[in-house]
Amino acid sequence: MKILLKLLIISLPISFLFMFFVLLNEDKQIPGADYREFDLPIFNLEDLDSKRVIKNTDIKGASIINIWASWCITCQIEHPYLMSLNKRGIPVIGINYKDERDDAINWLSKFGNPYQLIIHDNKGSLALDMGVTGAPETFLVNNGKIVAHYQGEINASIWNKVFAPIIEEQGLFK
């Protein structure tokens, strides 16, 4: 009985250490990435420029949805990468998050506009329905379904690790 107790005292902590080692070293986990698939929420919001009403059904096919705001410093840092995605022909839709319309329009005038469409989410209701916790955040959408979500700045490294494998697997943006 004493030997069994000693063996248990030694093996239990070793088992926990091994389990934590395996979990912490798993390469598939990228902090900020979420691969749960869910429907794009139903919404009716205005376009930033024209104030035309945009509905969730207006977003068709595959696209990138980027949550941004003029007050967001990290959005300014990731902005050149979004411009490069646009130049590569990847459709980028912007959701202007909890921002004043004039501030957002001025910001785009200053830094350029990578977005094919900009939804003005002044109250943040759409972003909240999408699970957004702040700006910037980026989603990969395919036929009305969100297939990947990244919280934080999007750049070449994140693109290659989070979005590119799904894009390749599903044959998007060809």
Residue pairs with C-beta under 8 A, 6 or more apart in sequence:
30 150
30 158
30 161
30 162
32 150
32 151
32 152
33 148
33 149
33 150
33 161
33 162
34 131
34 148
34 149
34 150
34 151
35 147
35 148
35 149
35 166
36 149
37 145
37 146
37 147
38 145
38 146
39 144
39 145
39 146
40 56
40 59
40 130
40 141
40 144
40 145
40 146
41 56
41 126
41 129
41 130
42 55
42 56
43 54
43 55
43 56
43 119
43 125
43 126
43 129
44 53
44 54
44 55
45 53
45 54
45 119
45 120
45 121
45 126
46 52
46 53
46 54
46 119
46 120
47 53
47 54
47 117
47 118
47 119
47 120
48 94
48 96
48 101
48 104
48 105
48 118
48 119
48 120
49 105
49 118
54 117
54 119
56 144
57 144
58 117
59 65
59 93
59 117
59 141
59 144
60 143
60 144
61 91
61 142
61 143
62 91
62 140
62 141
62 142
62 143
62 167
62 170
62 172
62 173
63 90
63 91
63 92
63 93
63 116
63 141
64 85
64 90
64 91
64 92
64 93
64 138
64 139
64 140
64 141
64 163
65 92
65 93
65 94
65 95
65 138
65 139
65 141
65 146
66 82
66 92
66 93
66 94
66 95
66 115
66 136
66 137
66 138
66 139
66 154
67 95
67 97
67 127
67 130
67 132
67 135
67 136
67 137
67 138
67 139
68 75
68 79
68 94
68 95
68 96
68 97
68 135
68 136
69 75
69 96
69 97
69 98
69 99
69 104
69 135
70 96
70 99
70 100
70 103
70 104
70 106
70 107
71 99
71 103
72 97
72 135
72 136
74 135
74 136
74 152
74 153
75 135
75 136
76 111
77 153
78 136
78 153
78 154
78 155
79 111
79 112
79 114
81 154
81 155
81 156
81 159
82 92
82 114
82 115
82 154
83 112
83 114
85 92
85 114
85 159
86 92
86 114
86 115
86 116
89 173
90 173
91 116
91 173
92 114
92 115
92 116
93 115
93 116
93 117
93 118
93 119
93 141
94 114
94 115
94 117
94 118
94 119
95 118
95 119
95 121
95 126
95 127
96 104
96 118
96 119
96 120
96 121
96 122
97 121
97 124
97 127
97 132
97 135
98 121
98 122
98 123
98 124
98 127
98 135
99 120
99 122
100 122
101 120
101 122
104 118
104 120
108 115
108 118
119 126
121 127
124 132
127 137
130 139
130 146
130 149
131 149
133 151
134 151
136 152
136 153
136 154
137 149
137 150
137 151
137 152
138 149
138 150
138 154
138 163
139 146
139 148
139 149
139 150
140 146
140 147
140 148
140 149
140 163
140 166
140 167
140 172
141 147
142 170
142 172
147 166
147 170
148 162
148 163
148 166
150 158
150 162
150 163
152 158
166 172
167 173
